[in-house]
Amino acid sequence: MPRIRILTDDEVRRRRTAAQHLHRPRRRSAVDLVRHLTGIQAQSLPAARLAFPARTDGLTAERVDRARLRDRSIVHTWAMRGTLFLIAAEDFGWLLPLVVEPRIQNAFRRLEQEGVPPDQPATAVRLIRRMLGREGPLTRLEIAERLRSRGIETQGQAVVHLLWLASAEAQICRGPERGPHPSFVLVSDWIGEPEPMDRDVALGELAVRFLKAHGPAAPTDLAAWSGIRAGDARRAWAGIDDRLVEVATARGALWSLRRSATEAPPDIVRLIPWWDEYLLGWKDRELVAPRDHWRMINRDAGGWLNPTILVDGRAVGMWNPTPTPKALHVEIQPFSRLSSAVRRGIHREAEHLSDFLGSPVKPVFAGGPSGQKHARRARRRAASGPQPGSSPRPNP
């Protein structure tokens, strides 16, 4: 593989910003963006929707929902790292088995911890498949009630792990919402029969997709992002060796696909949502934020990642939406003083977000008129969850 000159941290960030399409290179459909990214983390659908306006022009929340619920070109299911994602329906057959397989044994262990006898999980999956085939979309509560009536243990988190297992076996996925509650449907009814792929071919495809959306990167980044084993990540890398170019950086060797050295323009301002792919795409997150700032983004050092303000691919603060009778207020919580150019960029992003949501969005800066009041409100919002308008906790 040929080597190229050493890239600075700024150049790596700009290449990754471009790979993530945060420079909005051209108008794209919802499924085009999901396919390019391979997936958008979606334990909260309202949060996942906000990944689209950060990367596209011309899309609306309504069009994103239409792609998922009417066209069904996007599927909502557990995928990378065993977490809920939006993935392209055409990728379902090869991607899902690859990324969930390492976590299936853990699902059985968790079921045992929840008091589910060893002979029940397989029976439960068959029952779930049958009830969805007969009755169509059902909520988690409805599925739990039906399983209990057949003697299946569903207390605590047991039903969640049973639904995860049925999803991991490519039997079910999430369907339309019923009020605030998601429903589950048969994969075969929702998108048809998925097409499988040879495992080595699938590993190569995953590596190529990952680098298109995350390069420059390393096999350890692929493993951390996708949840596949480190050995499989190295195997995937080796399988596409002839398509790689080694990139020397101040932080060590990384790799990109040949002819994929696009850099985003400097000083791009973006508002990215909870659990955005740009926050989760690499094992080492120092390029996104130093540790003291990352601790603020990654609240309580757990799995919660707050919405973040990016400037030139670097986190400069957080933002939180608060609904009011007249507009959605976006409270800006910078890590340090923002320049006038960045503040103007945030105003432009608020206008862009308004076009996507179809309702007014107004940025409110801490320290300005009413800023302290909105900052206090924002802290309460950060503790309550990601929903412009109502803030529910993400559904398991």
Steps between C-alpha positions, in 0.01 A plus 500: 500500500637844418567748780411869492623801697422545871159657557440752776217451750302773322539319167387169652195672650413664167530170316276332755255790487478451124472121536206555737343739247490772763607742226170416318665418167178464303132440546430140604194293580453363852592146399804621303639659816424195716664273241807723484541505880406125516276593792380778729477423871134515595414398854308828480330567168466876563876515555574283194288726278725795586802326348342565158485883492861512625603320179243579231316785331137482399390212721221534755409294806188392312708359213723310740195345666351421161815308399475293818124445524360520147784421261665272760836567340634565851464245780506568874663208681781394731826491308850639568623442856163338573339846502197629313588647159340618180645290216418473131254218427724375219786455751297306754584150373880532510553761772283375785650149536850645494459758776259328741658152502771592758229605749256211473662296778486803726125524431456143627705584811285805567183295458630249752573787741141618454372160605407365157547119491743377229225327304283812467690743268464285187134438581445871558649592164270251326198639687593858413533407134161328501312777682639768269413286200141467621437844650739740327680778692503456878658711774744366756226496766264304273773250416590461869136433592468231234828336601399495867173331408712219350716466810802701378686707761483871404566685826765770532700536181429146382256601227748757364768233467252260340408765243869570443561131440211475252644804321852356501363188332359732228144402584365838610576871481331818618197618306264797537458686828177467691489829686825524696558123478688321222349188351670191363438329166626198311800584283354294216174698514672838534781484242479152347756223532851644560777381270797341681865546404811287539665595830839599356332706228284665768806582711663666200184694425480619860862619493445691175180659629666592828792672331273689260325654800783508757835508323778552585459226759649175631372144553462577872256777405297259287480254790403770751233650273345181363538265795664225296798321652846654464619198302210535257580870459861417407373229265264750337791745455720229346220405259502847343876560519522584130248785548679665793753778532692550823474847651775624729370723783641648818302233688628205299410318182142512371347381175272639232355366180685600187369818337307600812710787631225765496530762773213712625552877489633646827283652772176314418247538784257215566249407770513123540254305718520254787711192417603639163717282278775765505526455877500119488688415182852449636660338801718803577278807541774750587475650152136589568542633853768503773420291804360781717254595224422137418396445861236769452378350172506145638291565809582290809752304288211275396328441167336842483653743248364854491433700181816680399611811313777428251732757345750365247432150632581591861246517784467857632188461712163335545146597407157396620151563360227644720150540352313825559158612369662700219817314408741223584773668702847353455704580808869536418747387768852578371812361659663842454418834341373463143614730221249709311557280192408187697192669645390593149557138396280380785224738387524357147482146638191594701335624180596177326356297788181707481461406132546132589253500791250734336483725806696804627832434674670776698852475648537642853854568620598469866592842635268690264151630575318224689803281439546389859135398526528298179830348611337372820215365291752338266668317787163362606434401137833319477392292799161414354570384148516567127176625347440836340155554642461236768828326605419137570768262614617274217296183478683169554 
